[in-house]
Structure formats: C-alpha cells, structure tokens
Amino acid sequence: MKLGPKGERILRIAHKASLITGAFGLVWTMAIYNASIDSLPRSPNPATGNIYPLNAHGMGAYQTRAQRSHLDNVYHGSWALIVFGFVLGMIDQ
C-alpha cells in the first residue's frame, strides 16, 4: 500500500506512539498492582465491597469491583495498544 511520504511518516509515528504508550500502560499496571497489595485488606470485607481477590506471589488482598475493573481496563487496553502498534509496524513494512 502506497501512502506517500507524509502518510508513511504518520504511520511510523502512530506505530511508535502506540507501542510506547502500551508499554507505559503495562508498567503503570504493575505499579498499581504492587501499590494495591500494600494498601488493600488481606481478608474479604463485604461491607466495603472488597471481595475481589488480588494475588501477588502468594500475598493476597481484596479489591472493590471498581478497583478491579480499573486495573483490568488499563492492562487490557495496554495490550491492545501494543498489538495495534505491531499491526501498524507490519503495515509500514
């Protein structure tokens, strides 16, 4: 597919930007994950909504549904950006 020099440049920038943003999102997910382990309760607490388990190398904690959804959304969105970046890179070849 021929895009012209300007289109190829935009494609290359989008490719690199999505890969970098996706990688940053994965690092951010790990940071949230590790910070959550220290601050969340170690046993389920239905009164506060902390009933969704989070296991990190044998250390268990319990999150609310909103916290779990946020962590999952950032994680899956980051992988989607990385896959999108690889697809753009393959198109750019």
C-alpha positions in Angstrom: 0.0 0.0 0.0 1.4 3.3 -1.1 0.7 6.2 1.3 3.2 8.8 0.2 6.0 10.2 2.3 3.6 12.1 4.6 1.3 9.2 5.2 4.3 6.8 5.9 5.6 9.3 8.4 2.3 9.5 10.2 2.0 5.7 10.2 5.5 5.4 11.6 4.8 7.9 14.4 1.5 6.2 15.2 3.3 2.8 15.3 5.9 4.0 17.8 3.5 6.0 19.9 1.1 3.1 20.4 4.0 0.8 21.3 5.4 3.3 23.8 2.0 4.1 25.3 1.2 0.4 25.6 4.5 -0.4 27.3 3.9 2.6 29.7 0.4 1.3 30.4 1.8 -2.2 31.4 4.4 -0.6 33.7 1.7 1.5 35.2 -0.5 -1.6 35.7 2.3 -3.3 37.6 2.8 -0.2 39.7 -0.9 -0.1 40.6 -0.8 -3.8 41.3 2.1 -3.6 43.6 0.8 -0.5 45.4 -2.6 -2.1 45.9 -1.1 -5.2 47.6 0.2 -2.9 50.4 -2.9 -0.8 50.9 -5.8 -3.3 50.5 -7.3 -5.5 53.2 -6.0 -9.1 53.5 -9.4 -10.6 54.0 -12.7 -10.1 52.2 -14.8 -7.3 53.6 -18.3 -7.3 52.1 -19.3 -4.1 54.0 -16.8 -2.1 52.0 -17.1 -4.1 48.8 -13.5 -5.5 49.0 -14.5 -9.0 47.8 -12.5 -9.4 44.6 -9.2 -11.3 45.2 -5.8 -9.9 44.0 -3.0 -12.4 44.4 0.6 -11.3 44.1 3.2 -14.1 44.6 1.3 -15.6 47.5 0.3 -12.3 49.1 -3.5 -12.0 48.8 -5.6 -8.8 49.1 -9.1 -7.9 48.2 -10.3 -5.1 45.9 -13.6 -3.5 45.1 -15.3 -4.0 41.8 -14.3 -0.5 40.6 -10.6 -1.1 41.5 -10.6 -4.5 39.8 -12.2 -3.0 36.7 -9.8 -0.1 36.5 -6.8 -2.5 36.8 -8.2 -4.8 34.2 -9.1 -2.0 31.8 -5.6 -0.5 31.9 -4.0 -3.9 31.5 -6.1 -5.0 28.5 -6.0 -1.5 26.9 -2.2 -1.6 27.1 -2.0 -4.9 25.4 -4.5 -3.7 22.7 -2.2 -0.7 22.1 0.8 -2.9 21.8 -0.9 -5.3 19.3 -2.2 -2.2 17.4 1.4 -0.9 17.2 2.7 -4.2 15.9 0.0 -4.2 13.2 0.9 -0.7 12.2 4.6 -1.8 12.1 3.7 -4.7 9.8 1.7 -2.3 7.5 4.6 0.1 7.4 7.0 -2.6 6.1 
